[in-house]
Amino acid sequence: MMRIPAAAIPLLILTGCASEAPPNARVALDRLQDLATPHAAALAGEDVTEMRRTGRDLIASIDAAAGPQ
């Protein structure tokens, strides 16, 4: 287990808070929101085929945004 000196912890926290998300993160979040809204609407309905289609689209976009793991 790696030990981090106590004096370094505030610096690491500040560095993490100050760093920005990648420029394409906002685009990915907007795209996911565009897919999450219709999926939520489909879940409120009764068309199971629509629920599956919108869910599949949403999950595929999440996988694509996450990249290789």
Secondary structure, DSSP 8 states (H G I E B T S, - for coil): -----TTHHHHHHHHHHH----HHHHHHHHHHHHHHHHHHHHHHSS-HHHHHHHHHHHHHHHHHHH---
